[in-house]
């Protein structure tokens, strides 16, 4: 049950309800300003496993198990789980979930995967095709460096525009009914590519997609940034956030009051030497599943617009000199007040 608002946005007549959420992080996340909002933090980047890839799977297991525990649910009580990660063929997710026995849709939206999984899970519930569904994603600094840039032992220097891939996972359990915050609108992003080809400048590559999706959402819902307690993009970092603000300023829209980016919030950028901030699927996922939803539960936030962004590149496309297509999906999350 839904109303289409323009081409990209759907208002859910049967909003999905957030039943529980869990966030898992590593050492850098534990040293950051949001450390108190994580359900589990691990000093060991291997999470007790033999490889970093297995560590990422372990994070997803922890996040899902903790979210199920908080909702007092078993894996058998989930109709679907929608999840993905940054690794080739999403092995962090498929190996992490193989023992749970939950009907599974594997997703790849790069760092926008938390938004994509939440959006699709909400649509399944709104359409009456599911009673409960999980949405989850993860990233790991060492696995991402090995796949997209240089292996960590190589010790390559990072450019000022580079971002630090979060070692983190986030999981949300959604239901057709309950008392938690509700997802009331979903805006599906379009692929936007402005020709940025520097894989060490993800903020500049993804910012146009964030601007495009937020603009579409505001137009379709007849809202503006002032109608939300917080508008939050994912993984743009310091540079990308500024580009989004500049784009909207040209339209006469002031984003400075209540606009923030997960890539800026997750770390103390100066003290932790994070250059332009955080990135990775786990960045926006853990900020949502830890900090944001806890703040909503405490009554500090009543209505937010969550808009994670993703760079749809691969090592092969970068080696071939391709530019970086990007995407952003947006969701309105609000309390029942």
C-alpha positions in Angstrom: 0.0 0.0 0.0 1.6 3.2 -1.1 1.3 6.5 -2.9 3.7 7.4 -5.7 5.0 10.9 -5.3 6.7 11.7 -8.6 9.0 9.3 -10.4 11.4 8.3 -7.5 9.5 8.7 -4.2 7.0 6.4 -2.6 5.0 7.3 0.6 4.2 4.2 2.5 0.6 3.9 3.7 1.8 1.0 5.7 5.1 2.2 7.2 7.6 -0.4 8.3 8.6 -0.2 12.0 12.1 -0.5 13.3 11.9 -3.2 15.9 15.6 -3.3 16.8 19.0 -2.3 15.6 22.6 -3.1 16.3 26.0 -1.6 15.5 29.4 -3.3 15.6 32.7 -1.5 15.2 36.5 -1.9 15.4 39.3 -0.1 17.2 39.1 3.2 15.3 35.4 3.4 15.8 36.0 2.8 19.5 38.4 5.7 19.6 35.8 8.0 17.9 33.2 10.3 19.3 30.3 7.8 18.7 31.9 4.9 20.6 29.3 4.8 23.3 26.6 4.1 20.7 28.0 0.8 19.5 26.6 -2.5 20.7 30.0 -4.2 20.3 33.6 -2.9 19.7 36.6 -5.1 19.1 40.2 -4.0 19.4 41.3 -6.9 17.2 40.9 -6.1 13.5 40.6 -9.8 12.8 37.6 -10.2 15.2 39.2 -13.6 16.2 39.4 -14.9 12.6 42.3 -15.7 10.4 41.7 -13.2 7.6 40.2 -9.7 7.3 37.5 -11.0 5.0 36.4 -13.6 7.6 36.5 -10.7 10.1 34.0 -8.8 8.1 31.7 -11.8 8.0 32.1 -12.1 11.8 30.9 -8.5 12.1 27.8 -9.2 10.2 27.0 -12.3 12.3 27.5 -10.2 15.5 25.3 -7.4 14.2 22.4 -9.7 13.1 22.6 -11.8 16.2 22.5 -8.8 18.5 19.6 -7.2 16.6 17.6 -10.4 16.7 18.4 -10.7 20.5 17.2 -7.2 21.1 14.0 -7.9 19.2 13.5 -11.2 21.0 13.3 -12.9 17.6 14.9 -16.1 16.1 16.3 -16.3 12.6 13.2 -18.4 11.6 11.0 -15.4 12.4 12.5 -13.3 9.7 10.8 -13.6 6.3 13.8 -12.1 4.5 17.2 -10.5 5.0 18.6 -8.0 2.5 22.3 -7.3 2.9 25.5 -6.7 1.1 29.0 -5.3 1.4 32.0 -3.9 -0.6 33.8 -7.1 -1.4 33.8 -8.9 -4.7 30.6 -11.0 -5.0 29.6 -9.7 -1.5 31.4 -12.5 0.2 31.4 -10.7 3.6 27.6 -11.1 3.6 27.1 -14.5 1.9 29.7 -16.2 4.2 28.4 -14.3 7.2 24.8 -15.4 6.7 25.2 -18.9 5.3 24.4 -20.6 8.7 21.3 -18.5 9.6 18.9 -20.2 7.1 17.1 -16.9 6.4 15.7 -16.2 2.9 18.3 -13.9 1.5 18.5 -11.1 -1.1 22.1 -10.1 -1.8 22.5 -6.4 -2.6 25.3 -4.2 -4.0 24.8 -0.4 -3.6 28.4 0.3 -2.5 28.3 2.6 0.5 24.6 3.3 -0.1 23.7 -0.4 0.7 22.1 0.4 4.1 19.7 2.8 2.4 19.0 0.3 -0.4 18.4 -2.6 2.0 16.1 -0.5 4.2 14.2 0.8 1.2 13.6 -2.6 -0.3 12.8 -4.2 3.0 10.3 -1.5 3.7 8.6 -1.9 0.3 8.3 -5.7 0.9 6.6 -5.0 4.2 4.4 -2.2 2.8 3.3 -4.5 0.0 2.3 -7.2 2.4 5.0 -9.6 1.2 6.8 -9.8 4.6 5.9 -9.4 8.2 9.5 -9.0 9.4 12.7 -8.4 7.4 16.4 -7.6 8.2 18.5 -4.9 6.5 22.2 -5.1 7.0 25.6 -4.2 5.6 29.3 -3.9 6.6 32.7 -2.7 5.5 36.3 -3.3 6.8 39.2 -1.0 6.3 41.7 -3.7 5.5 39.5 -5.6 3.1 38.6 -2.4 1.2 42.2 -1.3 1.0 43.3 -4.7 -0.4 40.5 -4.7 -3.0 40.3 -1.1 -4.1 43.7 0.5 -3.4 46.9 -1.0 -2.0 47.3 -3.8 0.6 47.7 -2.3 4.0 51.3 -3.6 4.6 52.4 -1.7 1.5 52.1 1.5 3.5 51.0 3.8 0.7 50.3 7.4 1.6 46.8 8.8 1.5 45.9 12.0 -0.3 44.2 14.8 1.6 40.8 14.0 -0.1 41.0 10.3 0.9 38.6 8.8 3.4 39.0 6.0 5.9 36.8 3.0 5.3 35.0 2.2 8.5 35.4 -1.2 10.1 31.8 -1.6 11.1 28.5 -3.3 10.5 24.9 -2.3 11.1 21.7 -4.3 11.2 18.0 -3.2 11.4 15.1 -5.5 12.0 11.9 -4.1 10.4 8.3 -5.2 11.1 4.8 -4.5 9.9 3.8 -3.3 13.3 5.3 -2.2 16.6 6.2 0.9 18.6 9.6 1.9 17.1 10.4 4.6 14.6 8.7 4.2 11.2 10.1 4.4 7.7 7.4 6.5 5.9 8.9 7.5 2.6 11.5 6.0 0.3 13.2 7.8 -2.6 15.2 5.7 -5.0 18.2 7.4 -6.4 19.4 7.6 -10.0 22.9 6.9 -11.2 24.8 10.2 -11.4 28.2 10.6 -13.0 29.9 14.0 -13.3 33.2 12.6 -14.6 35.2 12.4 -11.4 37.7 9.5 -11.9 39.9 9.9 -8.8 39.2 6.9 -6.5 40.8 8.8 -3.7 38.2 11.5 -3.9 34.9 9.7 -3.3 33.3 12.7 -1.7 33.4 14.7 -4.9 32.2 11.7 -7.0 29.2 11.0 -4.7 28.1 14.5 -3.8 26.2 15.1 -7.1 24.2 11.9 -6.5 23.3 13.1 -3.0 22.2 16.5 -4.3 20.1 14.8 -7.1 18.3 12.5 -4.7 17.7 15.0 -1.9 16.4 17.5 -4.5 14.0 14.8 -5.9 12.8 14.0 -2.4 12.2 17.6 -1.4 10.3 18.2 -4.6 8.2 15.1 -4.4 7.3 15.5 -0.7 6.9 19.3 -0.8 9.4 19.5 2.1 12.8 21.2 2.7 15.6 20.7 5.1 13.8 22.8 7.7 11.1 20.0 7.9 13.5 17.5 9.4 15.4 17.5 12.7 18.4 16.1 10.7 19.2 15.5 7.1 22.1 13.0 7.0 24.0 11.9 3.9 26.5 9.0 4.1 30.2 8.9 3.4 30.7 12.2 1.6 33.1 13.4 4.2 34.2 17.0 4.6 34.7 17.8 1.0 31.6 16.1 -0.3 29.4 17.6 2.4 30.6 21.1 1.4 29.8 20.4 -2.3 26.2 19.4 -1.4 25.8 22.6 0.6 27.2 24.6 -2.3 24.8 22.9 -4.8 21.8 23.7 -2.7 23.0 27.3 -2.0 22.8 27.9 -5.7 19.2 26.9 -5.5 18.6 29.3 -2.7 18.3 26.4 -0.1 20.2 26.8 3.1 21.5 23.4 4.3 23.7 24.7 7.1 21.3 24.4 10.0 20.5 20.7 10.2 22.5 18.9 7.5 25.3 16.5 8.5 27.2 13.6 7.0 28.0 10.2 8.5 31.6 10.4 7.2 32.1 13.5 9.3 30.4 12.2 12.4 32.0 8.8 12.9 35.6 9.9 13.7 37.4 12.8 15.3 38.9 13.7 11.9 41.7 15.8 13.4 42.8 13.7 16.4 42.4 10.4 14.5 44.1 11.8 11.3 41.2 10.7 9.1 41.9 13.2 6.3 38.4 13.9 4.7 36.5 11.6 7.1 35.0 8.1 7.0 33.6 6.0 4.2 32.5 2.4 3.6 29.1 0.7 3.9 29.6 0.3 7.6 30.0 4.1 8.1 26.4 5.2 7.5 25.1 1.8 8.7 26.7 2.1 12.1 25.9 5.8 12.6 22.3 5.0 11.9 22.1 1.7 13.9 24.0 3.2 16.8 23.9 6.9 17.2 20.8 8.1 15.2 18.3 5.5 16.3 19.5 5.8 19.9 19.0 9.5 19.7 15.5 8.9 18.3 14.7 6.5 21.1 15.8 9.2 23.6 13.5 11.7 22.1 16.2 14.1 20.7 15.3 13.4 17.1 11.7 12.9 15.8 12.1 13.0 12.1 15.2 12.5 10.0 16.1 12.1 6.3 18.7 9.4 6.0 20.4 9.4 2.6 23.5 7.1 2.3 25.6 7.5 -0.9 27.6 4.9 -2.9 30.3 5.0 -5.5 29.6 2.3 -8.1 33.1 1.6 -9.2 35.3 -1.5 -9.3 39.1 -1.9 -9.4 38.7 -2.9 -13.0 36.8 0.2 -14.0 39.3 2.4 -12.2 42.3 0.7 -13.9 40.6 1.3 -17.2 40.3 5.0 -16.5 36.5 5.0 -16.1 34.8 7.8 -14.1 32.9 6.9 -10.9 29.1 6.5 -11.2 27.3 7.2 -7.9 24.0 6.7 -6.3 22.1 7.9 -3.2 18.9 6.5 -1.7 16.9 8.5 0.8 14.4 7.4 3.6 12.3 9.4 6.0 12.5 7.9 9.5 10.2 9.3 12.1 8.8 8.5 15.6 5.1 7.9 16.1 4.6 11.2 17.9 
